[in-house]
């Protein structure tokens, strides 16, 4: 299996229609943590694919996406403090295409 990295993706999209489009794209690549924030476990190929799809969906002049590389998904020890709703760690799962 290809090496996976853990990413936090957050976005600020100015138009509701583009926001919904970006949300649908991100829903296919990771787990929704909260409004406009996703946790993604991706191979290099899936990471590049996600970036290309996001770039097409957004307006670079008006919108902003941050992709934070946390590190190797199998070696990173995620430390998150969560207040309110329960947060759960993203586990590896099979993807059937």
VOTI-951269 format. One record per residue: residue in one letter; chain; x, y, z of N, C-alpha, C in turn. Coordinates in steps of 0.1 Angstrom, whole numbers, plus 5000, padded with zeros to 4 digits. Example, Ala and Ser with C-alpha at 12.3 -4.5 7.8 and 13.67 -1.06 7.14 Angstrom:
residues 2
  resn  chain   npx   npy   npz  capx  capy  capz   cpx   cpy   cpz
     A      A  5132  4943  5078  5123  4955  5078  5132  4967  5078
     S      A  5128  4978  5071  5137  4989  5071  5129  5000  5079
end
This chain:
residues 97
  resn  chain   npx   npy   npz  capx  capy  capz   cpx   cpy   cpz
     X      A  5008  4988  5000  5000  5000  5000  5009  5012  5000
     X      A  5005  5022  4992  5012  5035  4992  5012  5042  5005
     X      A  5023  5049  5008  5024  5057  5020  5013  5068  5021
     X      A  5007  5069  5032  4997  5080  5034  5001  5090  5044
     X      A  4997  5102  5041  5000  5113  5050  4986  5119  5056
     X      A  4987  5125  5068  4975  5130  5074  4975  5145  5071
     X      A  4964  5151  5067  4962  5165  5064  4950  5170  5071
     X      A  4951  5183  5074  4939  5191  5079  4937  5201  5068
     X      A  4925  5201  5063  4921  5210  5052  4910  5219  5057
     X      A  4912  5232  5056  4902  5242  5060  4900  5252  5049
     X      A  4888  5257  5048  4886  5266  5037  4876  5277  5040
     X      A  4878  5288  5033  4869  5300  5034  4865  5303  5020
     X      A  4853  5300  5016  4847  5301  5003  4836  5312  5004
     X      A  4838  5322  4995  4829  5334  4997  4815  5332  4991
     X      A  4813  5323  4981  4799  5321  4976  4793  5308  4980
     X      A  4781  5308  4985  4775  5296  4990  4775  5284  4980
     X      A  4773  5287  4967  4773  5276  4957  4787  5270  4956
     X      A  4797  5278  4956  4811  5272  4956  4814  5265  4969
     X      A  4809  5270  4980  4812  5264  4993  4806  5250  4993
     X      A  4794  5249  4988  4787  5235  4987  4795  5226  4978
     X      A  4800  5231  4967  4808  5223  4958  4821  5218  4964
     X      A  4828  5227  4971  4840  5224  4978  4837  5214  4989
     X      A  4827  5216  4997  4823  5206  5007  4821  5192  5001
     X      A  4814  5191  4990  4811  5178  4984  4825  5172  4980
     X      A  4834  5180  4974  4847  5174  4970  4854  5169  4982
     X      A  4855  5177  4993  4862  5173  5005  4856  5161  5012
     X      A  4843  5160  5011  4836  5148  5017  4841  5135  5011
     X      A  4846  5136  4998  4851  5124  4991  4865  5121  4995
     X      A  4872  5130  5002  4886  5128  5005  4889  5127  5020
     X      A  4880  5130  5028  4883  5130  5043  4871  5130  5051
     X      A  4873  5132  5064  4862  5131  5074  4860  5146  5078
     X      A  4847  5149  5078  4843  5163  5082  4844  5164  5097
     X      A  4852  5174  5102  4854  5176  5116  4844  5187  5121
     X      A  4843  5198  5114  4834  5208  5117  4833  5217  5105
     X      A  4825  5228  5106  4822  5236  5094  4835  5240  5088
     X      A  4837  5237  5075  4848  5240  5066  4862  5235  5071
     X      A  4861  5224  5079  4874  5217  5083  4872  5202  5081
     X      A  4882  5196  5074  4883  5182  5072  4896  5176  5076
     X      A  4896  5164  5080  4908  5156  5083  4909  5145  5072
     X      A  4920  5145  5065  4922  5136  5054  4935  5127  5055
     X      A  4933  5115  5052  4944  5105  5051  4946  5101  5037
     X      A  4957  5106  5030  4958  5105  5016  4972  5101  5011
     X      A  4972  5093  5000  4984  5090  4993  4988  5103  4985
     X      A  5001  5103  4980  5005  5115  4972  4996  5117  4960
     X      A  4992  5106  4954  4983  5107  4942  4970  5113  4946
     X      A  4964  5108  4956  4950  5113  4961  4952  5128  4965
     X      A  4963  5132  4971  4965  5145  4975  4965  5155  4963
     X      A  4973  5151  4953  4973  5159  4941  4960  5160  4934
     X      A  4953  5149  4934  4940  5148  4928  4930  5158  4935
     X      A  4931  5158  4948  4922  5166  4956  4925  5181  4954
     X      A  4938  5185  4953  4942  5198  4951  4937  5203  4937
     X      A  4939  5195  4927  4934  5199  4914  4919  5201  4913
     X      A  4911  5192  4920  4897  5194  4920  4893  5207  4928
     X      A  4900  5209  4939  4897  5221  4947  4900  5234  4939
     X      A  4911  5234  4932  4915  5245  4924  4905  5249  4913
     X      A  4899  5238  4907  4889  5241  4897  4876  5246  4903
     X      A  4873  5242  4915  4860  5246  4922  4860  5259  4928
     X      A  4872  5265  4931  4872  5277  4938  4876  5289  4929
     X      A  4875  5301  4934  4879  5313  4927  4891  5318  4935
     X      A  4903  5317  4929  4916  5320  4936  4916  5335  4941
     X      A  4909  5344  4935  4909  5357  4939  4900  5360  4952
     X      A  4890  5352  4953  4880  5354  4963  4880  5343  4974
     X      A  4885  5331  4972  4884  5320  4981  4898  5316  4986
     X      A  4898  5309  4997  4910  5305  5003  4909  5290  5009
     X      A  4919  5282  5006  4920  5268  5011  4933  5267  5018
     X      A  4934  5261  5030  4946  5258  5036  4947  5243  5038
     X      A  4958  5237  5034  4961  5223  5035  4973  5221  5044
     X      A  4971  5216  5056  4981  5214  5066  4986  5200  5066
     X      A  4999  5198  5063  5004  5184  5063  5009  5181  5077
     X      A  5002  5171  5084  5006  5168  5097  5017  5158  5098
     X      A  5018  5150  5087  5029  5140  5087  5025  5126  5082
     X      A  5034  5117  5083  5031  5103  5079  5020  5098  5088
     X      A  5009  5093  5081  4997  5089  5088  4999  5077  5098
     X      A  5008  5069  5095  5011  5057  5104  5020  5061  5116
     X      A  5027  5072  5115  5036  5075  5125  5032  5087  5134
     X      A  5023  5095  5129  5020  5107  5136  5011  5104  5148
     X      A  5014  5110  5159  5005  5108  5171  4997  5121  5172
     X      A  4985  5121  5168  4976  5132  5168  4972  5136  5182
     X      A  4975  5148  5186  4971  5153  5199  4961  5165  5197
     X      A  4949  5162  5200  4938  5172  5197  4930  5174  5210
     X      A  4928  5186  5214  4919  5189  5225  4906  5193  5220
     X      A  4895  5186  5224  4882  5189  5218  4873  5193  5230
     X      A  4866  5204  5228  4856  5209  5237  4842  5207  5231
     X      A  4833  5203  5238  4819  5201  5232  4818  5187  5226
     X      A  4814  5186  5213  4811  5174  5207  4824  5165  5207
     X      A  4822  5152  5207  4833  5142  5207  4840  5142  5194
     X      A  4853  5142  5194  4862  5141  5183  4867  5127  5182
     X      A  4868  5121  5170  4874  5108  5169  4885  5108  5159
     X      A  4895  5100  5161  4906  5098  5152  4902  5092  5139
     X      A  4908  5096  5128  4905  5091  5115  4913  5078  5114
     X      A  4906  5067  5112  4912  5053  5111  4913  5050  5096
     X      A  4923  5042  5093  4925  5037  5079  4913  5027  5076
     X      A  4908  5029  5064  4897  5020  5060  4899  5017  5045
     X      A  4894  5006  5041  4895  5002  5027  4886  5011  5018
     X      A  4892  5014  5006  4885  5023  4997  4883  5014  4984
     X      A  4870  5012  4981  4867  5003  4969  4862  5013  4958
     X      A  4869  5013  4947  4866  5022  4936  4860  5013  4924
end
